Amino acid sequence: MAGEVLVVAEQVNSQVANVTLELLGEGKKLARKLGSPLSCFVIGHNMEAAVDAVIRAGAEKVYLADHPELAEYKTLHYRRVILDELSSWATPPHTLLMGSTTTGRDLAPRVAAFFETGLTADTIELDIGPYEHTSGIDQTKIGYFPECLYASRPSFGESLKARILGPWKDPQMATIRPGVFAKPEMLTEKPEGVEIKKVAINFQPSDYRITIKETLRELEGKIDITAADVIVAGGYGLGSADGVNLLKDLAACFENSVVGASRKIVDLGWMTYPYQVGQTGKTVRPKIYIACGISGALQHRVGMQKSELIIAINRDPDAPIFSFADQGIVGDVYHVIPEMIKQLQEKNTSKLAELKVK
């Protein structure tokens, strides 16, 4: 049997991050194909709620490192507890997954370097399958590998999707962007029989070379763009920063809505990075995604293609976004959006009047 599928949990204020739950949902599929257990490595302090959450999300075994020094993410401390534990295993994990977040992008390469194994960053698809390596300079790598981690990510200027393989040494590693996978259905009660192993913690003097003085978290925006039900996103087709106000007016017609942006207009300074959607921004899956003046290049598509309903507005009838949008409007955003706002406001006013009558 192959080694475990291991998800390294991410936490903020002792609460497990959504990306961890998403990885557990996808990791369960990989574990079933391998016939291996799905495990989760939880690191922090006072992590009882986090442990409960990962178990209800599907973790069959939990490795818990709980210590006051681990309350906030510290590169060398987290690296120490992970490597000390995994180095003691007779069989390393087959697959090791982390979120492609600030924490994951810092920690995952250090783990991969220690094990001298490969790491695929910003993965958008995962699978298990066979691979046969028949040639190459290194003859020791030739062979048939029945259980290889397939990790796919945008490549070649982000215009193509590349499948990356590294079956020669376990763990086979990947980081995955938040929002790429759906969160699993959480169990209402914690199942019996889940093993929770407390990890030994042995910090070394060298682990204290870095000191955290203060942690500042993003405060911009009342609504997290990844949690919005409706996103009205703008691209270079807006023509100027003034178009952002029009997006805000349209977003205001919906509850739990927020504006979004393509990379181009963030680079131009029309909107700030927390609102960027795409391969180098946030991955979102709202109920409605309204793309205004966005061409639909792959790097933007991978960040929003799993939205329940995609509505595209663009003057160019040949814009790539129309090939995958559920509904498309060919026209100038400065003509189309005001009409949409007018009709939505009339509809909302009508609903309010009905409520008052009742």
Buried (B, 14 or more C-beta within 10 A) or exposed (E): EBBBBBBBBBBEEBEBBBBBBBBBBBBBBBBEBBEBBBBBBBBBBEBEEBBEBBBBBBBBBBBBBBBEBBBBBBBBBBBBBBBBBBEEEEEBBBBBBBBBBEBBBBBBBBBBEEBEBBBBBBBBBBBBEEBEBEEEEEEEEEEEBEBBBBBBBBBEEBEEBEBBBBBBEBBBBBBBBBBBBEBBEEEEEEEEEBEEEEBEBEBEEEBEEEEEEEEEEEEEEEBEBBEBBBBBBBBBBBEEEEBBEBBBBBBBBBEEBBBBBBBBBBBBEBBEBBBBBBBBBBBBBBBBBBBBBBBBBBBBBBBBBBBEEBBBBBBEEEBBBBEEBEEBBBBBBBEBBEEBBEEBEEEEEEEEEEEEEE
